[in-house]
Amino acid sequence: MPKPWDIDDRNEFMEILKPIADRQDQEINEDWEKVASLFCFTCQGSFNPLCAFIGGFLAQEIIKAMTQKYSPVKQFFYFNNIEICPDFSINEQLGETINKLGVFPEGNRYDGLRIVIGAKLLETMKYSNIFMVGAGAIGCELLKNYAMLGIGTGKQNKKKKPGRIVLTDPDHIENSNLNRQFLFRMKHIQKSKSSTAAAAAINMNKDLKGNILARLDKVHESTEHIFSDSFFENLSAVTNALDNVAARKYIDERCVMARTPLIEGGTLGSKGNVQVIIPFKTESYSSSTDPEDNNQIPHCTLKMFPEESVHCIEWGKDIFTNLFMQIPQEVNKIVEDKSFFPQTSQEITSAKQVLKALS
């Protein structure tokens, strides 16, 4: 495998690649050489979010193959993150250019990342001031990526203020969260999502210790004395991991007013939204409206914050369905099938509910 940013290995690689390109009738120009050189230079590097994306994609395809319930991806699939790599010109003195990029390993946990993105971007990420809203399924994934990238881990020095991640979520961990919010375990049930997620992130990257702040505050009009205009203005970026549209629109408005970039991501039922917002340069979240599906209510809202009358009705229906439909159905199933023995976790849970109802 080519050594990181090694010019001799790159030249040898290009000698092997050019005949192949000729046979494919590919035009060998500066852009082609630059992409091929980057591939060679960064072979031994790693960009953690891309690794997570590939892992998630493969896991999804494996589940499709095992269940045979969904159609697998059969068409050609292409994805790249070339924009994160440091820029250079192959027409200049390449050796001098590479030395200025700060891409060589230094014997620490960020070496794989440094090979791919260079010292400048790595330093920018370390001294970023990030505000995360939500520590649910999307929030856990985001925080894991931030910890792996070293975002907010920079320590205070004479020239720079320390990096920081502020994470807020008023929810507490429920048993139903554990199947998708992977930073939490059974021992964490009824504990704060934000503080538990922050502790998990520190466990992943010790450099985050002292640089991550967990809060329990909701971000709305009543907490503007905490999350003030100056708070938003001093942020490098805000990342949303919310499950309701009203909160997303409120934070979008605050970010536009403060001219702070927003990475918007959220789910509602089976729907998802991802959007990068640069105030006054790109469209904001509130500029367009997704089709509303009023029949879907986020599970966390139903269990923790039934703010509207419809939430209370759905909460009551959920209890009624469990008591008078699901449990009786499980009782009938056991009575009719006397050889029934629970094996899966779902069957074990159902059997426990039946025993509890009959006792």
N, C-alpha and C positions, 0 to 999 in steps of 0.2 A: 504494500500500500504506500502511495506517495507520502513523504514526510510533509508536515504542515509548512506551507509557504516556502518550500524549497525550490529554488530556481532550476537546479540541475534535474531534479525529479520532474519538474514541470516540462522542461525541454524534451526529456526522454518520453514523457507521456504524449506530447504533441507530435513527436515523430511517429508514434504508434497510431495516433488518431487521424492524422492527415490523410494517409492512404485510404482509410475506411471512409472518410468524408468524400474523397474523390470518387470512390466507387458508388457512393450514394448520390452523386451529382450535387453535393451541397457546396454552396458558395463559401469559401474561406476568406472572411473579412475580419475587421477589427473586433466587431461585436461577437463573432463566432469564437475567436481566439480568447476573448475576455471571459466568456461563459465557460469555455473549456478549461481555462486557467483557474478560474474560481472553483470549479469542480475538483480539480487536482489539489489545489491549495487547502481546501476545507474537508477533504475526505475523512480525516481523523477528528474532526470537530463534531459538536452536537448542539442543536438548538432545541431546548427542552419542550417548548409548546408544540413544535412540529413533531417531536417524538410522541407526545401525548395524542396528537391528532391521528398519526398513523396507527398507534395502538388502539385507539377508539374505533377507527374505521375497520381495522382487521377484526376486532372483537365483534363488531356489528355483523360483518360478513360471515363469521363463524357461527353466530347465533342463527342467521338466516339458513345456513347450510344444515345445521342440526335440527332446527324445527321445521324446515321446509314450508314455512308459513309466508315468507316474504320473498320477493324477487331479488336475487343477488345483482350486484353491479357487474355487467358483462362488457360494457363499452370501455373504450380507452379513457383512462383517468389521468389527468396531469395536474400537478400542484407544485408551486415553488414559493420560496421566500427570499428570492435573490436580492430584494431591496434592502434586506438587513445587513448584507455584506458590505464591507468598506469599499469605497469607490477608488479606483486607480486606473491609470492609463498604461497600456502595454507599450506605448511608443516612447515613454520616458525611461529614465534609468530605473529599471524595475527593482533592483536591489536596494537602492536608496529609498524608493517609494515604500517598499515593504517594511523597511526598518522604522519608518515614521508611523506606521499603522498600529504598532503595538499588538501584534497578533501571535507572538511566540509564547509558548507555555512558560509559566512562572512557578510551577510546582504547587498550585493550590486547586481548590474545587472548581474554580471558574476557567480552568485551562481549555476545556472542550468548547465552552461558550466563547472565550476570547479568540480562538482560532477562527470562528465563524463571523463574529461581529466586530472584532477589533477593540482596542482599549478605550477609544473615545465614547462609543455607544455604551460599553459596559460601565464606564464611569458615570455617564448620564443616568443610567438606570439605578445605580447604587445610591445616587443622591437625589432621587425623585421623591416627591411628596405626594403620596397617593391616598385618595379617599375611596374606600370600598363600602358600598351600601348593600347589605345582604350577605348572609353566610349560609345560604341553603345549598341546593345542588350545584348551581352555577358558581356561587360564591366559593364553595370548597375547591372546585376546579381552578378558578382564577387564583385563589390564594396559594394553592400548590404550585402553580406556574410561577407566581411572583417569588415564592421562596426558592425555587430552583434557579431562577434568573438572577437572584440576589437583589431584587428591586427593594429600595428603601433601606439597604443595609449599611450605607455609608456612615462613618463615624465623623463627629465634628472635628474640624481642624481650623487652622488660622484663616484659610481661604473660603471654606464652605460650611454651611449649616448641615447638620446630620440629615440623612434620608429618613423617611418615616412612612408607615402605613397606618392609617386610621380606619378601623373596621367597626361598623355599627350594625347591630341587628337586635331587636327587642325580643325575638322568639327564644323559646327553650326547646331542647331536643326531645322529640317524640320517638316512640318505637318505630313508627311508620317512616321516619326520615332515614333510617339506617341503610335501607336498600339502595339509596342513590347519593347520600351525603357522606362520602367515604372517609372524611376526617373524624367522624364520630363512631363510638363503639357503645355497646350495651351499658357499660359502666357510666356513660355520659348522659343517660336519659334524665331529663328534668334539669340539666345544667344549661347554662347560657351558651347559645350557639357561637356568639362572637368570641368570648373568652376561650372556649374550648378549641375553636378553629385557630385562634392566635397561638395557643399553646402547641397545637399540632404543627403549625408552620415553623415555630421556633425549634421544635424537635427535628424538623427536616433541615433547617439551616440555622445553626447557632448564631450566625452573624445578625440575625433579626432580633436577638435579645436586646431589649431596651429601645428598639426602633419600631415596635408595633404596639398600637394602643387599641384596646377593645372597649367598645361602649355599648350600652343597651338602649340608646335613644333612637326614637323614630325621627326621620328627617321630614319635617313638615312645619307649618307656620308656627306652631307652639314651641318649637325648639330653635327658632332663629337666633336666640340669644347665645346658643351653643355653636350652631353652624351658621355663623354670621357672614356678611358680605366679605369681610377681610379674610375669613377662614377659606372661603371658596377662591378668592383672588390669589391666595398664596399657594394654591395647590398646583402640582404639575399636571395632574389629570384626575378625573373622577371615573370610577367604574361601577356600573349598576349591575346588580344581580337580584332583580325584583320580580314579583309575581303579580303585580297589579299596575294598571295603566295610569291611574291617578298619581301615584308616587313617582312613576317615571317622568310624567309630564312636569311635575313640580321640580324635580332635580334638573331636568333639561332646561327649564326656565332659569333656575339659579345659575347654571353653568354658562348659559348664553349671556346673562347679565354680567357675570364675572369674567367673561372671555376665557373660560377654562375648558380645555378639551374634555370630552365625555366619551367613554366607551360604553355604549348602551347594549345590554344583553339581558334578556328575560324570557320567561315562558309563561304560558297560560293554557293549561290543558295540554293538548297536543301541538299547540302553536309555539313558534319561537321567533325571536327578533334579535338580530345583531346589527349594530350600526356604529360607525366611528364618526363623531361629530366634532368639527372644528368651528367654533362660533364665527359667524360672518364670512366663512369660506365654504362650508358645506351645509346641506340641509339639516335642520335640527329634528329631533324626534317628534316634536309637536307640529312640524310642518305638514305631515301626512298622517292619515288615520287608517289604522288597520280595521278590517271588518270585525265588528263586535259579535261575540257569541255569549249571550247573557245566560245560557244554560250552564256554563262552566264557571265554577267557583274554585279558586286555589285551595288545596287541602289545608295548607298552613293557616290561611285566613279563616277557614271554617272551624278549625280546632282551637286557634289561639286568639283571633281578633274578629269575632262575628259583629262587625260594625253596623250592618244594615239589617232591616227586618227580614229580607230574603235569606241572609246568612243564618239567622235564628231558625227560620223555617226549614232550611236544608239541614241544619244541625239536628233538629228534631226528627226529620225524616231519616237521617242516617242512623240515629239510635233506634227508631222504630223498626227499620229494615233489619238491623242486626238482631234485635230481640225477637221479633215475630216472623221473620222470614228466613234469614240465614241459619240461625241456630236450629229451628225446627226442621229445616231441610237437611242439616247435618245429622240430626237425631234419626230422621227417617232413613237416611243413607246407612247408618250403622245398624238400625233395626232390620232393614231389608237384607243387608249384606253382613251376616254374622261372622264371616271370615275376615272382615275388614280390620286391617292393622295399619295404623298411620306410619308412613315412611318419610314423606317430604316434610319440610318445615311448615308448609301451609296446612297439611293434613294434621300435623301434631298440634298446631295452634287451634284448628277447628275442633279437634277432639277435646282439648282443654276447655274450650268454651262450652262444649256440650256437657262435660262433667260438672262444670261450674253451674250451668243452668239447671241440671237435674238434682244437684245437691241441696 
